[in-house]
């Protein structure tokens, strides 16, 4: 067997066996038979299966090696459990799919410079599986793929990004592909069903001084509000989220981000909810902050109430977010996108500056709208 012409699958026990079947079929041309058996087609010269150790009770006999008629010995396996998370490395015709190791997760986290690099954040929001390929991280599940076109250890190059994304789509064959990058490739301009252009904002807090007029607003708000730090997204937060979405009617993607918050906060050990409560114990405003990245804190979402409005509640929470970031030894706060003139004005008055271009595109093999997982989130509130 030529080691340059093989694909290696390494998997371990999980509660989602369907993941392996879908990935195997799309990536290596493997035909899915019964729920218990997966057979290889002769698209690759060979397929080597690395089963878990003996402690998982996956012996050679149980794998059925060399027993299925019409398949090469190395090209057959039996799987009743599946891959949970992966990394992909490619050199020429080589391709390896394996578990995303702790070292690789740490590498990604240490190199992160946009929120979408933070695996816990993106998995918590999308429930997708994280992958690493060609110096890019991306997330996939069932029939969709989210590709983060901000490389870790190299300058962004349109040609390299385009080739890597095209190669990824060929392997996974998603019905829906979302991608973000600092530049929109010309080859995707016609193909993209949707696209957006924006800029990421950040606030350097190392030598940041709060303006006098903002200090006055903070003092006024703090006299009427109590700020609480927690890891809990309560029914009050859900109610305020509903009010905000109904009142502001944000874009579908922004709306879905808010809808993800209950599950994301529950799953993320690095998320913090800053809540501003009035004297009658009503929730006036909240921010959700992510602290996983070593160098920066991420402002995820925030909103305020009109029903229980208190002037400058958002300014008070912004001030507390700065304090939180400093307590956790961050150099800056990633403020996300500009979105609209009102949000840009608010971020700029606190010293936020645009620092990185953002292009979003959707490539779809179907004529439907948003991803199924995005549409389904509406039912959760």
C-alpha positions, 0 to 999 in steps of 0.5 A: 500500500502506498502511504501517499494514497491512503486516508486514515480514520481515527474515531472514538466513542460518542453518542452520535453515530450518524456523524461518521456515516455522513462524513465518511460518505462525503469525504472518502466516497464511502457508501453507507449501508445499514446503520451498523455497517459502512463499506468502502468504495474503490475511490481511494486505493486504500482505507485504513481504519484505526479502531479504539483501544481494547478498553473500548471492546472494539476487537479486530473480529468485531470490526469484521476485518476481511469478512465482507465479500467484495471489499479489500481487507483494509477497506472494510470496517464495522462502526457502531460509534462515531467521530466526535471532533476532527482535524484534517491535514493535507499534503498532496494526496495525503489526508488524515482525519482524526480527533482534534487533540488538546494540543491543536485546540490550545494552538487555535486558542492561543492564535485566535484573533476573531471570535469565530476562532474560539471553538467553545463559542462557535460550538456552543452557538452552532452545535457543529463539529470543529475542524482544522485544515490548511491553517483555517478552522471551520465547523460542520454538521449534517448538511452545513459548513461554516468556514472561518477564513482568517488564517492563524500563521500566515497572511491572508491570501485570496488564492490560498483561501479560495483553494482551501475552501473549495477543497473543503466543500469538495470533501464534505459536499455541504448543502449550505456553506457560510464563510467569512474572510477579510476579502471576498474572492472574485470567484465567489461574487457571482456564486454567493447567494448572500453577502455582507461587508463590515468591519470588526471593532476592538477596544485596547484597554491597556492604557484606556481612560474613560471619558469624563462625560461617560463617568457621569453617566455611569455614576447616574446609572449605578445609583439606580441599578445593581450589576450582577456577574453570573454564568446563568441565562435566566427566564428574565434574560429570555423575556428581555431577548424576546422584547429586544428582537420584537422591537429591533427586528435585527437581521436573521443572523443577529437574531439567531445569535441571540436565540442561541444564548441560553444553550451557549451560556449553559455549555460554556465555562468561559461565558459571563453574563453581566446583568443590570437589575433595577431597584424593583428586581427587573432586568434592565439590560444584559451583556454576554461576554466570552473570556476563553481567548488569552489576549482578548475578551469577546463581547458576544451580545447585549441588549436593554429593555424599554419596559424596564428602561433605566438611562445609561444601563448599557454604558454601565455594563460596558464599563463593567465589561472593561473591568471584567476584561482587566481582571482577567488580564486581557489586552483588548475587548473584541467588540464584534461588527459595526452592524449599523450606524447606531452601534458603530457610534456607541462603540466609537464613543467608548474608544472602539476602532475598526481594525479588520475587514469582514466579508460574509458569503453564503454558498448554497446547493439548495434554493431554501433560506437559512440553515435548518439549525438556524431556523429551528432555533426560533422554536426554542424561545 
